[in-house]
Amino acid sequence: MTSDPQASASLEVTTVLHALADPVRLDLVRQLSGSDTAIACGRFDTTVAKSTLSHHFKILRKAGIIATHRQGGQALNVLRTAEMEASFPGLLRAILPPSRP
Amino acid sequence: MTSDPQASASLEVTTVLHALADPVRLDLVRQLSGSDTAIACGRFDTTVAKSTLSHHFKILRKAGIIATHRQGGQALNVLRTAEMEASFPGLLRAILPPSRP
């Protein structure tokens, strides 16, 4: 398992805010924040078409909000919680609605 | 002095994030957050042209982040800190760099 080379080393505030300023991407981030494990690209709870979803993942990845790892032919996504918290403490907590049970 | 009718009653997360996802607007918000008093449109520390600035103020106002009041021929801007904090606790603190002294 290797880190995604597209992941940003440092998080840039306007890029991060732009990436989060979309209902689909915000929902993907919410699902990741409520998950203890990585989520494969095809396993998100969404009605968005696969190609559109890839576009959204790319924006989140480039902003440094998520990281994608390849494992056994799957693309597994995780939220970069520590990096986000280090750069913008409390941001995710401020904007994410509570996870559904 | 009356409230701006364009100010949103309730703040919508993606609209707010989009409004903040711009370096000029984020800087206007930073200046307002560091000010004890309202700031007239022409008194911000910026090199942006007046017409462009009006556009940015409009986006911030429509998102509900700032309110503009007219007083004595001036348009005075304030940050809607209480409303922002009620809707997204800690958001402004998370993304605004410390005010310059």
N, CA and C atoms of all chains as a GROMACS GRO file, in nm:
protein
  606
    1MET      N    1   0.084  -0.120   0.000
    1MET     CA    2   0.000   0.000   0.000
    1MET      C    3   0.088   0.126   0.000
    2THR      N    4   0.065   0.210  -0.097
    2THR     CA    5   0.145   0.333  -0.102
    2THR      C    6   0.054   0.455  -0.098
    3SER      N    7   0.110   0.566  -0.055
    3SER     CA    8   0.033   0.690  -0.050
    3SER      C    9   0.007   0.739  -0.191
    4ASP      N   10  -0.103   0.808  -0.208
    4ASP     CA   11  -0.133   0.867  -0.338
    4ASP      C   12  -0.038   0.983  -0.365
    5PRO      N   13   0.033   0.979  -0.478
    5PRO     CA   14   0.128   1.087  -0.505
    5PRO      C   15   0.059   1.222  -0.526
    6GLN      N   16  -0.074   1.217  -0.555
    6GLN     CA   17  -0.145   1.343  -0.577
    6GLN      C   18  -0.177   1.417  -0.447
    7ALA      N   19  -0.167   1.346  -0.334
    7ALA     CA   20  -0.204   1.410  -0.207
    7ALA      C   21  -0.111   1.528  -0.179
    8SER      N   22  -0.169   1.637  -0.140
    8SER     CA   23  -0.091   1.757  -0.113
    8SER      C   24  -0.011   1.739   0.016
    9ALA      N   25   0.110   1.791   0.014
    9ALA     CA   26   0.192   1.788   0.135
    9ALA      C   27   0.137   1.888   0.236
   10SER      N   28   0.107   2.007   0.189
   10SER     CA   29   0.050   2.106   0.279
   10SER      C   30  -0.086   2.147   0.226
   11LEU      N   31  -0.177   2.175   0.316
   11LEU     CA   32  -0.314   2.206   0.277
   11LEU      C   33  -0.332   2.356   0.260
   12GLU      N   34  -0.391   2.392   0.149
   12GLU     CA   35  -0.411   2.534   0.118
   12GLU      C   36  -0.558   2.568   0.143
   13VAL      N   37  -0.579   2.672   0.222
   13VAL     CA   38  -0.714   2.697   0.275
   13VAL      C   39  -0.821   2.716   0.167
   14THR      N   40  -0.795   2.798   0.065
   14THR     CA   41  -0.901   2.821  -0.034
   14THR      C   42  -0.925   2.696  -0.119
   15THR      N   43  -0.819   2.618  -0.145
   15THR     CA   44  -0.836   2.493  -0.219
   15THR      C   45  -0.920   2.395  -0.140
   16VAL      N   46  -0.893   2.386  -0.010
   16VAL     CA   47  -0.969   2.296   0.078
   16VAL      C   48  -1.115   2.340   0.085
   17LEU      N   49  -1.138   2.470   0.102
   17LEU     CA   50  -1.276   2.520   0.112
   17LEU      C   51  -1.351   2.498  -0.019
   18HIS      N   52  -1.284   2.522  -0.131
   18HIS     CA   53  -1.347   2.498  -0.261
   18HIS      C   54  -1.385   2.350  -0.276
   19ALA      N   55  -1.293   2.263  -0.235
   19ALA     CA   56  -1.319   2.119  -0.247
   19ALA      C   57  -1.439   2.077  -0.161
   20LEU      N   58  -1.455   2.141  -0.048
   20LEU     CA   59  -1.565   2.106   0.043
   20LEU      C   60  -1.696   2.176   0.007
   21ALA      N   61  -1.689   2.276  -0.082
   21ALA     CA   62  -1.806   2.358  -0.115
   21ALA      C   63  -1.894   2.293  -0.221
   22ASP      N   64  -1.919   2.167  -0.207
   22ASP     CA   65  -2.001   2.093  -0.303
   22ASP      C   66  -2.076   1.985  -0.226
   23PRO      N   67  -2.207   1.975  -0.246
   23PRO     CA   68  -2.284   1.880  -0.165
   23PRO      C   69  -2.240   1.734  -0.180
   24VAL      N   70  -2.203   1.695  -0.303
   24VAL     CA   71  -2.161   1.555  -0.322
   24VAL      C   72  -2.030   1.529  -0.249
   25ARG      N   73  -1.933   1.620  -0.267
   25ARG     CA   74  -1.802   1.600  -0.202
   25ARG      C   75  -1.815   1.608  -0.050
   26LEU      N   76  -1.898   1.698  -0.002
   26LEU     CA   77  -1.917   1.711   0.142
   26LEU      C   78  -1.978   1.582   0.198
   27ASP      N   79  -2.065   1.520   0.120
   27ASP     CA   80  -2.127   1.395   0.165
   27ASP      C   81  -2.025   1.280   0.165
   28LEU      N   82  -1.936   1.278   0.066
   28LEU     CA   83  -1.830   1.176   0.063
   28LEU      C   84  -1.741   1.191   0.188
   29VAL      N   85  -1.707   1.315   0.218
   29VAL     CA   86  -1.622   1.344   0.335
   29VAL      C   87  -1.695   1.304   0.464
   30ARG      N   88  -1.825   1.333   0.469
   30ARG     CA   89  -1.904   1.295   0.586
   30ARG      C   90  -1.903   1.143   0.604
   31GLN      N   91  -1.920   1.070   0.494
   31GLN     CA   92  -1.919   0.924   0.504
   31GLN      C   93  -1.783   0.871   0.551
   32LEU      N   94  -1.677   0.933   0.499
   32LEU     CA   95  -1.543   0.892   0.542
   32LEU      C   96  -1.519   0.926   0.688
   33SER      N   97  -1.569   1.040   0.732
   33SER     CA   98  -1.546   1.081   0.871
   33SER      C   99  -1.621   0.991   0.969
   34GLY      N  100  -1.728   0.928   0.920
   34GLY     CA  101  -1.805   0.839   1.006
   34GLY      C  102  -1.763   0.694   0.997
   35SER      N  103  -1.655   0.668   0.922
   35SER     CA  104  -1.612   0.530   0.901
   35SER      C  105  -1.479   0.502   0.970
   36ASP      N  106  -1.470   0.389   1.038
   36ASP     CA  107  -1.346   0.352   1.106
   36ASP      C  108  -1.243   0.296   1.007
   37THR      N  109  -1.291   0.256   0.891
   37THR     CA  110  -1.201   0.194   0.794
   37THR      C  111  -1.204   0.271   0.662
   38ALA      N  112  -1.108   0.241   0.575
   38ALA     CA  113  -1.105   0.301   0.441
   38ALA      C  114  -1.228   0.254   0.363
   39ILE      N  115  -1.273   0.336   0.270
   39ILE     CA  116  -1.390   0.300   0.189
   39ILE      C  117  -1.347   0.293   0.042
   40ALA      N  118  -1.379   0.181  -0.021
   40ALA     CA  119  -1.348   0.164  -0.163
   40ALA      C  120  -1.436   0.260  -0.244
   41CYS      N  121  -1.382   0.307  -0.359
   41CYS     CA  122  -1.452   0.406  -0.441
   41CYS      C  123  -1.594   0.362  -0.476
   42GLY      N  124  -1.613   0.233  -0.498
   42GLY     CA  125  -1.745   0.184  -0.538
   42GLY      C  126  -1.840   0.161  -0.422
   43ARG      N  127  -1.796   0.183  -0.299
   43ARG     CA  128  -1.879   0.148  -0.183
   43ARG      C  129  -1.940   0.267  -0.109
   44PHE      N  130  -1.935   0.383  -0.170
   44PHE     CA  131  -1.998   0.498  -0.105
   44PHE      C  132  -2.148   0.495  -0.130
   45ASP      N  133  -2.221   0.550  -0.035
   45ASP     CA  134  -2.366   0.557  -0.045
   45ASP      C  135  -2.402   0.682  -0.124
   46THR      N  136  -2.413   0.667  -0.256
   46THR     CA  137  -2.440   0.782  -0.341
   46THR      C  138  -2.507   0.737  -0.471
   47THR      N  139  -2.582   0.827  -0.533
   47THR     CA  140  -2.646   0.794  -0.660
   47THR      C  141  -2.570   0.857  -0.777
   48VAL      N  142  -2.457   0.921  -0.744
   48VAL     CA  143  -2.379   0.991  -0.846
   48VAL      C  144  -2.309   0.890  -0.938
   49ALA      N  145  -2.307   0.919  -1.068
   49ALA     CA  146  -2.244   0.830  -1.166
   49ALA      C  147  -2.095   0.814  -1.136
   50LYS      N  148  -2.043   0.696  -1.168
   50LYS     CA  149  -1.905   0.660  -1.136
   50LYS      C  150  -1.803   0.761  -1.189
   51SER      N  151  -1.825   0.807  -1.314
   51SER     CA  152  -1.727   0.900  -1.373
   51SER      C  153  -1.730   1.035  -1.301
   52THR      N  154  -1.849   1.078  -1.264
   52THR     CA  155  -1.862   1.203  -1.190
   52THR      C  156  -1.797   1.190  -1.053
   53LEU      N  157  -1.817   1.073  -0.994
   53LEU     CA  158  -1.760   1.045  -0.863
   53LEU      C  159  -1.606   1.051  -0.869
   54SER      N  160  -1.549   0.996  -0.974
   54SER     CA  161  -1.403   0.999  -0.991
   54SER      C  162  -1.352   1.142  -0.992
   55HIS      N  163  -1.425   1.228  -1.059
   55HIS     CA  164  -1.392   1.370  -1.064
   55HIS      C  165  -1.393   1.430  -0.923
   56HIS      N  166  -1.495   1.398  -0.847
   56HIS     CA  167  -1.505   1.451  -0.710
   56HIS      C  168  -1.392   1.398  -0.621
   57PHE      N  169  -1.361   1.270  -0.635
   57PHE     CA  170  -1.250   1.211  -0.557
   57PHE      C  171  -1.119   1.282  -0.589
   58LYS      N  172  -1.101   1.310  -0.718
   58LYS     CA  173  -0.977   1.375  -0.763
   58LYS      C  174  -0.962   1.513  -0.697
   59ILE      N  175  -1.069   1.589  -0.692
   59ILE     CA  176  -1.064   1.723  -0.631
   59ILE      C  177  -1.034   1.714  -0.481
   60LEU      N  178  -1.099   1.619  -0.415
   60LEU     CA  179  -1.074   1.600  -0.271
   60LEU      C  180  -0.929   1.557  -0.245
   61ARG      N  181  -0.878   1.471  -0.334
   61ARG     CA  182  -0.742   1.420  -0.321
   61ARG      C  183  -0.641   1.531  -0.346
   62LYS      N  184  -0.663   1.608  -0.452
   62LYS     CA  185  -0.570   1.717  -0.484
   62LYS      C  186  -0.567   1.823  -0.376
   63ALA      N  187  -0.680   1.844  -0.310
   63ALA     CA  188  -0.686   1.942  -0.201
   63ALA      C  189  -0.617   1.888  -0.076
   64GLY      N  190  -0.592   1.757  -0.074
   64GLY     CA  191  -0.525   1.695   0.041
   64GLY      C  192  -0.622   1.652   0.150
   65ILE      N  193  -0.752   1.651   0.118
   65ILE     CA  194  -0.852   1.616   0.219
   65ILE      C  195  -0.864   1.465   0.237
   66ILE      N  196  -0.850   1.393   0.126
   66ILE     CA  197  -0.852   1.247   0.135
   66ILE      C  198  -0.724   1.191   0.074
   67ALA      N  199  -0.696   1.066   0.108
   67ALA     CA  200  -0.586   0.994   0.043
   67ALA      C  201  -0.644   0.865  -0.011
   68THR      N  202  -0.592   0.823  -0.124
   68THR     CA  203  -0.638   0.699  -0.186
   68THR      C  204  -0.522   0.601  -0.195
   69HIS      N  205  -0.545   0.481  -0.149
   69HIS     CA  206  -0.444   0.377  -0.153
   69HIS      C  207  -0.496   0.264  -0.240
   70ARG      N  208  -0.407   0.199  -0.313
   70ARG     CA  209  -0.449   0.084  -0.393
   70ARG      C  210  -0.411  -0.043  -0.317
   71GLN      N  211  -0.506  -0.131  -0.306
   71GLN     CA  212  -0.483  -0.257  -0.235
   71GLN      C  213  -0.570  -0.364  -0.299
   72GLY      N  214  -0.505  -0.468  -0.348
   72GLY     CA  215  -0.579  -0.580  -0.407
   72GLY      C  216  -0.675  -0.537  -0.517
   73GLY      N  217  -0.629  -0.445  -0.602
   73GLY     CA  218  -0.712  -0.402  -0.714
   73GLY      C  219  -0.820  -0.301  -0.678
   74GLN      N  220  -0.826  -0.267  -0.551
   74GLN     CA  221  -0.927  -0.169  -0.508
   74GLN      C  222  -0.861  -0.035  -0.476
   75ALA      N  223  -0.936   0.074  -0.498
   75ALA     CA  224  -0.891   0.206  -0.457
   75ALA      C  225  -0.961   0.237  -0.326
   76LEU      N  226  -0.883   0.244  -0.219
   76LEU     CA  227  -0.940   0.266  -0.085
   76LEU      C  228  -0.914   0.408  -0.040
   77ASN      N  229  -1.020   0.472   0.007
   77ASN     CA  230  -1.012   0.614   0.046
   77ASN      C  231  -1.018   0.633   0.196
   78VAL      N  232  -0.935   0.722   0.244
   78VAL     CA  233  -0.941   0.761   0.384
   78VAL      C  234  -0.939   0.914   0.393
   79LEU      N  235  -0.999   0.963   0.499
   79LEU     CA  236  -0.994   1.106   0.528
   79LEU      C  237  -0.858   1.134   0.592
   80ARG      N  238  -0.794   1.244   0.551
   80ARG     CA  239  -0.665   1.279   0.612
   80ARG      C  240  -0.693   1.365   0.737
   81THR      N  241  -0.754   1.301   0.832
   81THR     CA  242  -0.804   1.372   0.951
   81THR      C  243  -0.692   1.446   1.024
   82ALA      N  244  -0.581   1.380   1.046
   82ALA     CA  245  -0.472   1.442   1.123
   82ALA      C  246  -0.418   1.566   1.051
   83GLU      N  247  -0.399   1.554   0.920
   83GLU     CA  248  -0.346   1.667   0.843
   83GLU      C  249  -0.447   1.782   0.841
   84MET      N  250  -0.575   1.748   0.825
   84MET     CA  251  -0.680   1.851   0.824
   84MET      C  252  -0.686   1.921   0.960
   85GLU      N  253  -0.678   1.841   1.066
   85GLU     CA  254  -0.688   1.897   1.200
   85GLU      C  255  -0.566   1.984   1.232
   86ALA      N  256  -0.450   1.941   1.181
   86ALA     CA  257  -0.328   2.018   1.205
   86ALA      C  258  -0.334   2.153   1.132
   87SER      N  259  -0.388   2.153   1.012
   87SER     CA  260  -0.393   2.276   0.932
   87SER      C  261  -0.510   2.366   0.970
   88PHE      N  262  -0.626   2.304   0.994
   88PHE     CA  263  -0.749   2.381   1.020
   88PHE      C  264  -0.825   2.318   1.136
   89PRO      N  265  -0.775   2.340   1.256
   89PRO     CA  266  -0.835   2.271   1.372
   89PRO      C  267  -0.984   2.304   1.388
   90GLY      N  268  -1.063   2.201   1.389
   90GLY     CA  269  -1.208   2.218   1.411
   90GLY      C  270  -1.289   2.239   1.284
   91LEU      N  271  -1.223   2.249   1.168
   91LEU     CA  272  -1.296   2.277   1.044
   91LEU      C  273  -1.397   2.166   1.011
   92LEU      N  274  -1.350   2.041   1.010
   92LEU     CA  275  -1.441   1.932   0.974
   92LEU      C  276  -1.557   1.922   1.073
   93ARG      N  277  -1.527   1.938   1.201
   93ARG     CA  278  -1.631   1.934   1.304
   93ARG      C  279  -1.733   2.045   1.282
   94ALA      N  280  -1.686   2.160   1.236
   94ALA     CA  281  -1.773   2.277   1.219
   94ALA      C  282  -1.873   2.259   1.104
   95ILE      N  283  -1.832   2.186   1.002
   95ILE     CA  284  -1.915   2.182   0.880
   95ILE      C  285  -1.985   2.050   0.854
   96LEU      N  286  -1.941   1.943   0.922
   96LEU     CA  287  -2.003   1.813   0.896
   96LEU      C  288  -2.122   1.791   0.988
   97PRO      N  289  -2.235   1.754   0.929
   97PRO     CA  290  -2.347   1.718   1.015
   97PRO      C  291  -2.313   1.587   1.086
   98PRO      N  292  -2.375   1.559   1.199
   98PRO     CA  293  -2.345   1.435   1.270
   98PRO      C  294  -2.370   1.314   1.179
   99SER      N  295  -2.289   1.211   1.193
   99SER     CA  296  -2.306   1.089   1.112
   99SER      C  297  -2.440   1.024   1.143
  100ARG      N  298  -2.499   0.971   1.038
  100ARG     CA  299  -2.621   0.895   1.060
  100ARG      C  300  -2.584   0.762   1.128
  101PRO      N  301  -2.669   0.714   1.218
  101PRO     CA  302  -2.635   0.590   1.289
  101PRO      C  303  -2.638   0.469   1.195
  102MET      N  304  -3.058   5.297   1.036
  102MET     CA  305  -2.978   5.183   0.990
  102MET      C  306  -3.066   5.057   0.980
  103THR      N  307  -3.067   4.997   0.865
  103THR     CA  308  -3.150   4.876   0.848
  103THR      C  309  -3.062   4.760   0.802
  104SER      N  310  -3.110   4.642   0.830
  104SER     CA  311  -3.037   4.523   0.787
  104SER      C  312  -3.044   4.508   0.636
  105ASP      N  313  -2.943   4.449   0.580
  105ASP     CA  314  -2.944   4.424   0.436
  105ASP      C  315  -3.046   4.315   0.405
  106PRO      N  316  -3.141   4.342   0.315
  106PRO     CA  317  -3.241   4.241   0.285
  106PRO      C  318  -3.182   4.118   0.216
  107GLN      N  319  -3.060   4.135   0.160
  107GLN     CA  320  -2.998   4.021   0.092
  107GLN      C  321  -2.939   3.919   0.189
  108ALA      N  322  -2.922   3.959   0.315
  108ALA     CA  323  -2.860   3.867   0.410
  108ALA      C  324  -2.947   3.743   0.429
  109SER      N  325  -2.884   3.627   0.426
  109SER     CA  326  -2.958   3.503   0.441
  109SER      C  327  -3.007   3.486   0.584
  110ALA      N  328  -3.127   3.433   0.596
  110ALA     CA  329  -3.180   3.405   0.730
  110ALA      C  330  -3.106   3.284   0.788
  111SER      N  331  -3.091   3.180   0.707
  111SER     CA  332  -3.018   3.063   0.756
  111SER      C  333  -2.898   3.040   0.665
  112LEU      N  334  -2.791   2.994   0.724
  112LEU     CA  335  -2.667   2.978   0.648
  112LEU      C  336  -2.658   2.837   0.591
  113GLU      N  337  -2.625   2.829   0.463
  113GLU     CA  338  -2.617   2.701   0.395
  113GLU      C  339  -2.469   2.665   0.378
  114VAL      N  340  -2.435   2.547   0.422
  114VAL     CA  341  -2.293   2.512   0.435
  114VAL      C  342  -2.213   2.524   0.304
  115THR      N  343  -2.264   2.470   0.194
  115THR     CA  344  -2.184   2.474   0.072
  115THR      C  345  -2.176   2.617   0.016
  116THR      N  346  -2.282   2.695   0.035
  116THR     CA  347  -2.279   2.836  -0.008
  116THR      C  348  -2.176   2.914   0.072
  117VAL      N  349  -2.173   2.890   0.203
  117VAL     CA  350  -2.077   2.957   0.290
  117VAL      C  351  -1.934   2.916   0.253
  118LEU      N  352  -1.912   2.788   0.231
  118LEU     CA  353  -1.777   2.740   0.198
  118LEU      C  354  -1.733   2.796   0.063
  119HIS      N  355  -1.825   2.799  -0.033
  119HIS     CA  356  -1.791   2.856  -0.164
  119HIS      C  357  -1.753   3.004  -0.150
  120ALA      N  358  -1.831   3.076  -0.070
  120ALA     CA  359  -1.804   3.219  -0.052
  120ALA      C  360  -1.667   3.242   0.013
  121LEU      N  361  -1.628   3.152   0.100
  121LEU     CA  362  -1.499   3.168   0.170
  121LEU      C  363  -1.382   3.113   0.089
  122ALA      N  364  -1.412   3.037  -0.017
  122ALA     CA  365  -1.307   2.969  -0.095
  122ALA      C  366  -1.244   3.061  -0.199
  123ASP      N  367  -1.214   3.180  -0.160
  123ASP     CA  368  -1.153   3.277  -0.251
  123ASP      C  369  -1.059   3.365  -0.168
  124PRO      N  370  -0.936   3.383  -0.214
  124PRO     CA  371  -0.839   3.458  -0.132
  124PRO      C  372  -0.881   3.602  -0.102
  125VAL      N  373  -0.944   3.669  -0.198
  125VAL     CA  374  -0.987   3.808  -0.173
  125VAL      C  375  -1.097   3.810  -0.068
  126ARG      N  376  -1.197   3.725  -0.084
  126ARG     CA  377  -1.309   3.724   0.011
  126ARG      C  378  -1.263   3.680   0.149
  127LEU      N  379  -1.173   3.582   0.152
  127LEU     CA  380  -1.122   3.536   0.281
  127LEU      C  381  -1.046   3.648   0.352
  128ASP      N  382  -0.978   3.730   0.274
  128ASP     CA  383  -0.905   3.842   0.333
  128ASP      C  384  -1.001   3.949   0.384
  129LEU      N  385  -1.109   3.974   0.312
  129LEU     CA  386  -1.210   4.071   0.359
  129LEU      C  387  -1.269   4.023   0.492
  130VAL      N  388  -1.298   3.894   0.499
  130VAL     CA  389  -1.355   3.835   0.621
  130VAL      C  390  -1.254   3.844   0.735
  131ARG      N  391  -1.127   3.819   0.704
  131ARG     CA  392  -1.022   3.830   0.806
  131ARG      C  393  -1.015   3.973   0.860
  132GLN      N  394  -1.021   4.070   0.771
  132GLN     CA  395  -1.015   4.209   0.816
  132GLN      C  396  -1.136   4.245   0.903
  133LEU      N  397  -1.254   4.194   0.864
  133LEU     CA  398  -1.374   4.220   0.944
  133LEU      C  399  -1.364   4.151   1.080
  134SER      N  400  -1.307   4.030   1.081
  134SER     CA  401  -1.300   3.955   1.207
  134SER      C  402  -1.201   4.021   1.305
  135GLY      N  403  -1.108   4.097   1.250
  135GLY     CA  404  -1.010   4.163   1.335
  135GLY      C  405  -1.050   4.306   1.371
  136SER      N  406  -1.171   4.345   1.331
  136SER     CA  407  -1.214   4.483   1.356
  136SER      C  408  -1.328   4.487   1.459
  137ASP      N  409  -1.318   4.580   1.551
  137ASP     CA  410  -1.422   4.596   1.653
  137ASP      C  411  -1.543   4.672   1.598
  138THR      N  412  -1.522   4.742   1.487
  138THR     CA  413  -1.630   4.824   1.431
  138THR      C  414  -1.658   4.782   1.286
  139ALA      N  415  -1.771   4.828   1.234
  139ALA     CA  416  -1.805   4.805   1.094
  139ALA      C  417  -1.702   4.874   1.004
  140ILE      N  418  -1.681   4.816   0.887
  140ILE     CA  419  -1.585   4.875   0.793
  140ILE      C  420  -1.659   4.918   0.666
  141ALA      N  421  -1.639   5.042   0.626
  141ALA     CA  422  -1.700   5.092   0.503
  141ALA      C  423  -1.636   5.023   0.383
  142CYS      N  424  -1.716   5.004   0.277
  142CYS     CA  425  -1.668   4.930   0.159
  142CYS      C  426  -1.536   4.984   0.105
  143GLY      N  427  -1.520   5.117   0.111
  143GLY     CA  428  -1.399   5.177   0.057
  143GLY      C  429  -1.279   5.176   0.150
  144ARG      N  430  -1.296   5.121   0.272
  144ARG     CA  431  -1.190   5.129   0.371
  144ARG      C  432  -1.116   4.997   0.396
  145PHE      N  433  -1.138   4.899   0.311
  145PHE     CA  434  -1.065   4.773   0.329
  145PHE      C  435  -0.925   4.786   0.272
  146ASP      N  436  -0.833   4.713   0.333
  146ASP     CA  437  -0.695   4.712   0.288
  146ASP      C  438  -0.681   4.611   0.174
  147THR      N  439  -0.700   4.659   0.051
  147THR     CA  440  -0.696   4.569  -0.064
  147THR      C  441  -0.659   4.647  -0.190
  148THR      N  442  -0.603   4.578  -0.286
  148THR     CA  443  -0.567   4.642  -0.413
  148THR      C  444  -0.670   4.608  -0.521
  149VAL      N  445  -0.774   4.535  -0.481
  149VAL     CA  446  -0.875   4.491  -0.578
  149VAL      C  447  -0.960   4.610  -0.623
  150ALA      N  448  -0.993   4.613  -0.752
  150ALA     CA  449  -1.074   4.722  -0.808
  150ALA      C  450  -1.212   4.727  -0.742
  151LYS      N  451  -1.266   4.846  -0.734
  151LYS     CA  452  -1.392   4.869  -0.661
  151LYS      C  453  -1.506   4.781  -0.714
  152SER      N  454  -1.515   4.769  -0.847
  152SER     CA  455  -1.626   4.690  -0.904
  152SER      C  456  -1.611   4.542  -0.870
  153THR      N  457  -1.488   4.494  -0.872
  153THR     CA  458  -1.461   4.354  -0.836
  153THR      C  459  -1.495   4.332  -0.689
  154LEU      N  460  -1.459   4.431  -0.608
  154LEU     CA  461  -1.484   4.424  -0.465
  154LEU      C  462  -1.634   4.416  -0.437
  155SER      N  463  -1.712   4.494  -0.512
  155SER     CA  464  -1.858   4.490  -0.495
  155SER      C  465  -1.912   4.350  -0.519
  156HIS      N  466  -1.857   4.286  -0.621
  156HIS     CA  467  -1.896   4.148  -0.653
  156HIS      C  468  -1.865   4.055  -0.536
  157HIS      N  469  -1.747   4.072  -0.478
  157HIS     CA  470  -1.708   3.986  -0.364
  157HIS      C  471  -1.797   4.013  -0.242
  158PHE      N  472  -1.827   4.139  -0.216
  158PHE     CA  473  -1.916   4.173  -0.104
  158PHE      C  474  -2.053   4.109  -0.122
  159LYS      N  475  -2.099   4.112  -0.247
  159LYS     CA  476  -2.231   4.056  -0.276
  159LYS      C  477  -2.236   3.906  -0.244
  160ILE      N  478  -2.131   3.835  -0.283
  160ILE     CA  479  -2.126   3.690  -0.259
  160ILE      C  480  -2.123   3.662  -0.108
  161LEU      N  481  -2.042   3.740  -0.036
  161LEU     CA  482  -2.033   3.722   0.110
  161LEU      C  483  -2.168   3.753   0.177
  162ARG      N  484  -2.235   3.856   0.125
  162ARG     CA  485  -2.364   3.899   0.181
  162ARG      C  486  -2.471   3.794   0.153
  163LYS      N  487  -2.474   3.745   0.030
  163LYS     CA  488  -2.575   3.645  -0.007
  163LYS      C  489  -2.557   3.515   0.070
  164ALA      N  490  -2.432   3.482   0.101
  164ALA     CA  491  -2.405   3.361   0.180
  164ALA      C  492  -2.442   3.381   0.326
  165GLY      N  493  -2.462   3.505   0.365
  165GLY     CA  494  -2.498   3.534   0.504
  165GLY      C  495  -2.379   3.552   0.596
  166ILE      N  496  -2.260   3.565   0.538
  166ILE     CA  497  -2.138   3.577   0.619
  166ILE      C  498  -2.119   3.719   0.670
  167ILE      N  499  -2.156   3.816   0.586
  167ILE     CA  500  -2.148   3.956   0.629
  167ILE      C  501  -2.285   4.021   0.615
  168ALA      N  502  -2.301   4.132   0.684
  168ALA     CA  503  -2.420   4.215   0.666
  168ALA      C  504  -2.373   4.355   0.634
  169THR      N  505  -2.448   4.424   0.548
  169THR     CA  506  -2.413   4.560   0.511
  169THR      C  507  -2.526   4.653   0.552
  170HIS      N  508  -2.491   4.758   0.620
  170HIS     CA  509  -2.588   4.858   0.664
  170HIS      C  510  -2.552   4.991   0.599
  171ARG      N  511  -2.652   5.068   0.566
  171ARG     CA  512  -2.627   5.202   0.510
  171ARG      C  513  -2.643   5.304   0.622
  172GLN      N  514  -2.544   5.387   0.632
  172GLN     CA  515  -2.548   5.491   0.735
  172GLN      C  516  -2.475   5.615   0.683
  173GLY      N  517  -2.546   5.724   0.678
  173GLY     CA  518  -2.485   5.850   0.633
  173GLY      C  519  -2.419   5.839   0.497
  174GLY      N  520  -2.484   5.769   0.404
  174GLY     CA  521  -2.431   5.758   0.269
  174GLY      C  522  -2.320   5.656   0.253
  175GLN      N  523  -2.284   5.591   0.364
  175GLN     CA  524  -2.179   5.488   0.357
  175GLN      C  525  -2.240   5.349   0.368
  176ALA      N  526  -2.176   5.253   0.304
  176ALA     CA  527  -2.214   5.113   0.321
  176ALA      C  528  -2.117   5.052   0.420
  177LEU      N  529  -2.169   5.016   0.537
  177LEU     CA  530  -2.084   4.964   0.644
  177LEU      C  531  -2.103   4.813   0.657
  178ASN      N  532  -1.991   4.743   0.662
  178ASN     CA  533  -1.995   4.597   0.665
  178ASN      C  534  -1.954   4.541   0.801
  179VAL      N  535  -2.029   4.442   0.843
  179VAL     CA  536  -1.991   4.368   0.964
  179VAL      C  537  -1.995   4.218   0.934
  180LEU      N  538  -1.914   4.146   1.009
  180LEU     CA  539  -1.917   4.000   1.002
  180LEU      C  540  -2.035   3.953   1.086
  181ARG      N  541  -2.111   3.856   1.035
  181ARG     CA  542  -2.224   3.802   1.113
  181ARG      C  543  -2.171   3.689   1.203
  182THR      N  544  -2.087   3.729   1.295
  182THR     CA  545  -2.015   3.633   1.378
  182THR      C  546  -2.108   3.539   1.455
  183ALA      N  547  -2.210   3.596   1.517
  183ALA     CA  548  -2.300   3.513   1.598
  183ALA      C  549  -2.372   3.408   1.512
  184GLU      N  550  -2.421   3.453   1.396
  184GLU     CA  551  -2.492   3.361   1.307
  184GLU      C  552  -2.398   3.252   1.254
  185MET      N  553  -2.274   3.293   1.218
  185MET     CA  554  -2.176   3.196   1.169
  185MET      C  555  -2.142   3.096   1.278
  186GLU      N  556  -2.123   3.146   1.398
  186GLU     CA  557  -2.085   3.059   1.509
  186GLU      C  558  -2.200   2.965   1.546
  187ALA      N  559  -2.322   3.015   1.535
  187ALA     CA  560  -2.438   2.930   1.567
  187ALA      C  561  -2.453   2.818   1.464
  188SER      N  562  -2.427   2.850   1.337
  188SER     CA  563  -2.445   2.750   1.231
  188SER      C  564  -2.324   2.657   1.218
  189PHE      N  565  -2.205   2.714   1.229
  189PHE     CA  566  -2.082   2.636   1.208
  189PHE      C  567  -1.979   2.672   1.315
  190PRO      N  568  -2.000   2.618   1.434
  190PRO     CA  569  -1.914   2.658   1.546
  190PRO      C  570  -1.767   2.628   1.519
  191GLY      N  571  -1.685   2.730   1.528
  191GLY     CA  572  -1.541   2.711   1.512
  191GLY      C  573  -1.491   2.726   1.369
  192LEU      N  574  -1.582   2.742   1.273
  192LEU     CA  575  -1.539   2.748   1.132
  192LEU      C  576  -1.446   2.866   1.106
  193LEU      N  577  -1.487   2.986   1.146
  193LEU     CA  578  -1.404   3.103   1.118
  193LEU      C  579  -1.268   3.092   1.188
  194ARG      N  580  -1.269   3.045   1.311
  194ARG     CA  581  -1.144   3.026   1.386
  194ARG      C  582  -1.053   2.927   1.314
  195ALA      N  583  -1.113   2.824   1.254
  195ALA     CA  584  -1.034   2.718   1.189
  195ALA      C  585  -0.963   2.767   1.063
  196ILE      N  586  -1.024   2.862   0.993
  196ILE     CA  587  -0.970   2.897   0.862
  196ILE      C  588  -0.904   3.034   0.854
  197LEU      N  589  -0.930   3.119   0.955
  197LEU     CA  590  -0.871   3.253   0.947
  197LEU      C  591  -0.734   3.256   1.013
  198PRO      N  592  -0.636   3.309   0.941
  198PRO     CA  593  -0.506   3.327   1.005
  198PRO      C  594  -0.521   3.435   1.113
  199PRO      N  595  -0.433   3.436   1.212
  199PRO     CA  596  -0.442   3.538   1.315
  199PRO      C  597  -0.434   3.678   1.253
  200SER      N  598  -0.508   3.773   1.310
  200SER     CA  599  -0.506   3.911   1.260
  200SER      C  600  -0.367   3.970   1.274
  201ARG      N  601  -0.332   4.050   1.176
  201ARG     CA  602  -0.205   4.124   1.188
  201ARG      C  603  -0.222   4.232   1.294
  202PRO      N  604  -0.118   4.259   1.371
  202PRO     CA  605  -0.131   4.361   1.475
  202PRO      C  606  -0.143   4.501   1.414
   0.00000   0.00000   0.00000
